Each structure stands twice: as structure tokens, then as C-alpha cells.
Amino acid sequence: MITPEKIIYLDNNATTRPDPAVIEEMLPFLTTYYGNPSSGYQFGRQVHEAIELARERVADLLGCMPSEIIFTSCGTESNNTALNAAMQMDPARRHIVTTAVEHSAIYKHCQHLLKRDCEVTVVGVDENGRLDLEELEDAIRPQTALLSAMWANNETGVLFPVEKIAALARAKRVLFHTDAVQAVGKVPINLSNSTINFLSLSGHKLHGPKGVGALYVNRRSTFQSMLFGGGQENDRRAGTENAASIVALGKAAELAAEAMKDEQSYVRAMRDRFEDKLLAEVPETSVNGDRETRLPNTTSLSFASIESEAALLMLDQQRLCCSAGSACHTGSLQGSHVLRAMNLGAGAVRGSLRFSFSRFNTETDVDQALEIVPRVISKLRAMSPRQMARAEPALLL
Ligand code: PLP
């Protein structure tokens, strides 16, 4: 097995290392405190109390009330629940406005709704991954049920002006959902005076375990459950709670609040050093997305004349974990829908890599990655047909 000591893990937007303090707090709920939180006796009630503490901790991180938090199984479920709730609200409203760079947990649900008599307007972004708020506003119709726009993009880290979008939705009397799976724990969020109706988050993106998430539902918003059964989560999400993971998410949220300053300084400094050095040393390299308004931990870089899939294989051999901006789906190299929406051009889309940092990375990781990445890019370029054509034009004849 590959263990963390043997890798350089720069893929923290894919998932994060669970914080040891999170695991420590979680484990007793898998071993000793296994009571059902809905049971009336003390052995069950103590688990219920631990879940309520987790709810307070998540609420504290978001600046909202504990009663506004519903625990779910993941970010995907939170996103699906929000869309589902909005579409149940008023049968006359069958229109959704969303953006071209959303995660598949939003856009695939929208594609599904298209087959269910719904209309969807997808608003594009510019070459820096930014939204045009006027275009967004113009897309809203009287039949619009929901506007859904992510807080931070998982590929580029670009941040949308979510509070402005929420205000715009409120003015048009349309519900607003934000997929904040990549934003929570990385940028400060305060929902106390917000007009956001729904917000999704996921445990494994903030050093908690996989398979747990939460949906914030503003206390003034009406809500429809997606799962029916027991009365858990105040009748808003049936099913016996994943108590251990919820406890873990609570601890992860508490730690994320404490580590927010580190995220803004230590993590940002690592990302910037890595990015600046590569830009300076590797020719024909550029940053995808608005460099100013983005997550402190993410850099999406486009390297001319390489195929990111090949780069990933070579980086994996060097035990460096990162992601490609493109993905090969059923044999056709289409490339990332996010980078394509930014109109970056096929070469840039094919040659993009995403590196994402966390508080568990070290300066040594950065040093080693700065040794490996330029070497891999030069090797690939030396093998690329474009480079060969430049070096030896006769070969083309
Ligand atoms: N939304 C965004 C922006 C994400 O990056 C992800 C995961 O990569 C999800 C939603 C889905 O979260 P989960 O893996 O918890 O289902």
C-alpha cells in the first residue's frame, strides 16, 4: 500500500487528510458509544447530544444557527437536496438558473431535471472564470425556482461574489443555493445576515471523514425533505444518523475555524511560492482563472505542448498526487467543462494540472514538487510532436 509518508499530496481539493484530532474524537462513536441517537435511554441520548454539539460547531464555522444545519451523507447529497427542495416549492416554477462551471453534483442533476419538464439556463463565465452578474440577473424569469452558483470552483479555485448573487436573487424573489463544498474552511463565511437560502458543504474537504456533509437551510426558507422515513434531523432528513462521522465533521469544523488564519497565510504562501517558481522557470506556463479572487490553496496551471493525462502518469511515478484539468471520458478526450467554459483553447485545456494545498503540506513538499514538475514537463515537451516539429521541420515532410 502507498502510505502518506511516501507521497507528496497536492490534491487537497479532491480530498484532505483527516486531522488526527478528528479521528480521535470520532472513534469512540464507532466502538463504545454505539447507541441509536433516537433512543430514549441515556446510552442513546448521549449520542444525540454529541450530534447536537457537532451541529453547534458547524453552525459556528458558518455563523448561522444550529437549527439551520441538516447533516447529510456528502456534498453531493446536500446539492441534490437543495435542488430537489427548490423544485418542490411551487409547481408553477420549473426553471433553474445555474453556471457553466458547477460541479457534476449540480449540472448532472440539472440535466436530469431537463427530462422532468424543467428548464435550465446555464450562464457562462469569462476567460478568468468570472461571472457577469447582469447576465445572471437577466437569466432570471418569473418561473425561476432557484439560482444555484458555487462559492469556490473546485478546479480553478475562483470565488464567485456569492453575497452579491444572493442579494440579486432575493431582489427577484428567487431562492438561492450555493455549493460551498470547496469554500468552507478555506475562506471566512458568515451567514448571520445573509440572504443565502441553501449552502452545501462536505466533511472530507475540510480534514473530516468521507461520507458526511451538511446542508444549511436558512430558517426563513421553506424546505422539503428528499428522504422519507424516521423523523431524524427534525423531519428534514430521514435515516439513522452517521453519528461517528457527524461528530468528526463537528470537530473538523471547529479546527477549521481555528486554522482559518493559517489557510490565509501559511497555505497561501506555499501555493504562491510553488506557482511563482513554476511560472518563472517553466516557459509557456500560465495560471487558469482570476489570480486575485480565488481560494488560497489552489492553483490550476496550463502547460503548453503537454497532455495532462501523460503528466499525471509520470507525476504518479514520482509519487506526486495532483489532478488533471481534463478527464478522458469513454475514450474521447473532451477536457474539463470548467476550462472549456473559460474558452481557454484546446491546448490549454489538455495541458492543465491542478495543485491544491492544505495545512498538512510542508515546505519540503513544495521543494520536492518544484524539482519534479519542471522535469516532467520538459520530458513531455521533448516527446511532444509540436516540439519535434519545431526542432526538426524536415520530419514533417
Ligand atoms: N461540489 C464541489 C464543488 C466539489 O468539489 C465536490 C467534490 O469534489 C462536491 C460538490 C461533491 O462532494 P462529495 O464528494 O462530498 O459528494
Boltz pocket constraint, residues with backbone or C-beta under 6 A from the ligand:
constraints:
  - pocket:
      binder: B
      contacts: [[A, 13], [A, 14], [A, 73], [A, 74], [A, 75], [A, 76], [A, 77], [A, 79], [A, 103], [A, 105], [A, 150], [A, 152], [A, 153], [A, 154], [A, 179], [A, 181], [A, 182], [A, 201], [A, 202], [A, 203], [A, 204], [A, 211], [A, 212], [A, 213]]
      max_distance: 6.0
